[in-house]
Amino acid sequence: MTRGAVAGLAAATLLLLACSVGATSGDEPVAAPTLGGGATTASTDAAATATAVERLRAGTAFVDRTSFRADVDIASQITTLSHTDNPHRRSVSTVSMGGRGIEIRMIDDELYLRSDLDLQGVGHGWMVLDPARVPADFALTFAPGRNDPGGSARLIDAIVAARTDGPQITGTLDLTRVGSGNGISFRPGPDGTFPDGARSHTFHATLDAEGRLVSFLIPAANGIPNASLRYSDFGAAVDVVRPEGAVAAPEALYPQLGLGG
């Protein structure tokens, strides 16, 4: 993805914490996923994939149970850093691109945003957002199972083949199924297609000694840039301060940030 493409996504995706990877070109065939390491039966492959997916889902249960840090990186061009405590309804996130970006603070049902992007009719001070104006896919909410700034569930749902080797899980993703939301997102290119191989793209995940997902890596290949998701700081305190002087977000903000409605 070119820097120009990243810049074009900034206004629409930074607020939504969706680091969107835009594909370049190509209309790929649906390739049969392979795990490597020799021939195996279809039933064995299916069982191995089901086991790997089950471990990954169990490895993200911490999202609703404890505080955590999530780091997302897209080709070292767009990065997000989030500290989230869903049980205590506190979260703070920063999204950066080229030294500029936004900060979002969530406290109970309150949603605050400050941006240093140059948006028409919008200042650079703290604003109070209307959560009802945020699309459901991005769910800036503390509802159980909804507030994961890493977007791990969508990545896991897109797995087509996988196998487990100790704490390591490797396999392939159908990137066309990842969609958009908090964390890593994948969208087709300007021509509406994904690059060849997008439906069978390699991934590598790691679990820690307690079975928690600590990294999910997607290497660059076939027109798709590298992307990474990492979790850490489990159980650390998340202190979020209500910003002073915050004003209601102007109507001009929402359509510029993809929140129109």
Secondary structure, 3 states (H helix, E strand, C coil): CCHHHHHHHHHHHCCCCEEEEECCCCCCCCCCCCCCCCCCCHHHHHHHHHHHHHHHHHCCHHHHCCCEEEEEEECCCEEEEEEEECCCCEEEEEEEECCEEEEEEEECCEEEEEECCCCCCCCCCCEECCHHHCCCCCCCCCCCCCCCCCCHHHHHHCEEEEEEECCEEEEEECHHHCCCCCEEEEECCCCCCCCCCHHHEEEEEEECCCCCEEEEEECCECCECCEEEEEECCCCCCCCCCCCCCEECCCCHHHHCCCCC
